[in-house]
């Protein structure tokens, strides 16, 4: 009987370890900085930004002028974004910020680190970063 009890506990522990990440990014985040990880660019001041992660593994937001949406999946400390779409309005003041951020997010897997209310997304080669803060 003790062997069966031990096996059941071991199985539960093993299955919970294999279940993937329990990290939740759900909610609204604002852009803090982006770009070159060695020297990130601060997000434009007085420009409302929002990136929303929901429980259905979908993302949407506004990084200055255009809106975007897509899907995401988290496995361990990696986040993969797919199907990123955005509107294509010309935005003189926010265009660079939007282009860089969407290029980092588009169709790739990023490392992520959640520390308190700050989320850091880094390309796997370490060259680019997006830093977000929970709203």
Buried (B, 14 or more C-beta within 10 A) or exposed (E): EEEEEEEEEEEEEEEEEEEEBEBEBEEEBBBBBBBEBEEBBEBBEEBEBBBBBEEEBEBBBBBBBBBBBBEBEBEEEEBBBBEBEBEEEEBEEBBBBBBBBBBBBBEBBBBBEBEEEEBBBBBEEEEBBBBBBEE
